Amino acid sequence: MTLATASAQVSGSLADRYDQDGYVILENVLDRSELDALLAETVRICRGELGEIDGAVPSSPADTDDEVIRRFLCVHYPHKLSDLMLATMRHPVVVDALTQVIGPNVKAMQSMLFVKAEGKPGQAWHQDEMFIPTRDRSLTAAWIALDDATVENGCLWVLPGSHRPGIIYPNREHDDPRYDCTVESYDFPYSDTDAVPVQLSAGSVLLFNGYLLHKSLPNTGRHGYRRALANHYMSAESLLPWTLPDEGTTMAQADFRDVVLVAGRDPYAYKGTEERRRPRIRPDREGGCDR
Ligand SMILES: O=C(O)CCC(=O)C(=O)O
C-alpha cells in the first residue's frame, strides 16, 4: 500500500531534498517479513521478556498480546534490549541514506519504539536537537513506520524548511491533552497552516533533520496501533554534549559515549563506550505529567 504524503518535495538528489526540506522519505525499506519480526519483537519487549524497562507495569502471562502492548506509548532504548532492534539501527538502506546526508562516519545514540494504541497522545511541536544537542547540527532521525502511519492514527507532521535557520526555538511545559508530557516549542515563525502530514506506508522511513520542527497528533483511530521505531544518528566526528560534564571535565569535553557506530570510523574510539541510559517507558498523560 502506498500512502501519498501531502508534501511536494523538490526534485534532486536525496541530499538536496533533505537540505531543502529538512526531511526525505525512503519508500518501502522494510519488507513484510522484517516488519512482522519487529512487531513480534515489540510484544516480547513489552512483556519484559528481553529485560527490564524502567517504569513499565509488569504483565501477566495470562494477558493477551493486545492487552500488554497497548499499555505502552513508547519504550526508549529498545536497541539495548533486542538484537533485532540493534540490527535495525544498522539497516543498510537507512545507513546508506544517512551517509548521504551526514557523511561517511555515523553513530547512533538513541532508539524509541512507539506503540501508540488508539486514544494515546501525540507529541507537541519540537526539535530533536533541543533534546540531543550535537555540536555540528548533524542530528538525524530515521522514523520507521511499522504500521501505515496516517493522519487518523497520529502520523508525524513537519514544518518543511524549518531546520534551515539553525535556530533552537524556546520551549515550555503545556497542558494540551492532545500531547504527551514532553515540552513544546513555541515562538517560531510558522503556523499550523504551514504544517504537512507525513503519511507513510508500513516499512517506509522518514529521515529528518534534528532542527526540523515536527509533532504528532493522538491516535484517533477506532482500533489499532501506530507503531514506529525512531532511531537517532549523528556524525561520528562531533562530540555529543548530551550529559552534564563528568567530574574533572569541562562542558567543552562533555561527550555522551553510549553510542553505536553504524558507518565508517569513530575518531573517538579511544574513549571506549559506556552505558549512560537504560530502557524506560515514556509517560503518557494517564497518570498526569509529573512536574
Ligand atoms: O512518533 C511520534 O509520535 C513522535 C516522534 C518524534 O517526535 C521524534 O521521533 O522525534
Ligand as a Chemical Component Dictionary entry (heavy atoms), coordinates in Angstrom:
data_LIG
# 
_chem_comp.id                   LIG 
_chem_comp.type                 NON-POLYMER 
_chem_comp.pdbx_formal_charge   0 
_chem_comp.three_letter_code    LIG 
# 
loop_
_chem_comp_atom.comp_id 
_chem_comp_atom.atom_id 
_chem_comp_atom.alt_atom_id 
_chem_comp_atom.type_symbol 
_chem_comp_atom.charge 
_chem_comp_atom.model_Cartn_x 
_chem_comp_atom.model_Cartn_y 
_chem_comp_atom.model_Cartn_z 
_chem_comp_atom.pdbx_ordinal 
LIG O1 O1 O 0 6.301  9.271  16.782 1  
LIG C1 C1 C 0 5.867  10.249 17.387 2  
LIG O2 O2 O 0 4.679  10.376 17.665 3  
LIG C2 C2 C 0 6.804  11.338 17.799 4  
LIG C3 C3 C 0 8.207  11.040 17.355 5  
LIG C4 C4 C 0 9.095  12.206 17.413 6  
LIG O3 O3 O 0 8.693  13.328 17.559 7  
LIG C5 C5 C 0 10.539 12.004 17.263 8  
LIG O4 O4 O 0 10.968 10.882 16.932 9  
LIG O5 O5 O 0 11.282 12.970 17.486 10 
# 
loop_
_chem_comp_bond.comp_id 
_chem_comp_bond.atom_id_1 
_chem_comp_bond.atom_id_2 
_chem_comp_bond.value_order 
_chem_comp_bond.pdbx_ordinal 
LIG O1 C1 DOUB 1 
LIG C1 O2 SING 2 
LIG C1 C2 SING 3 
LIG C2 C3 SING 4 
LIG C3 C4 SING 5 
LIG C4 O3 DOUB 6 
LIG C4 C5 SING 7 
LIG C5 O4 DOUB 8 
LIG C5 O5 SING 9 
# 
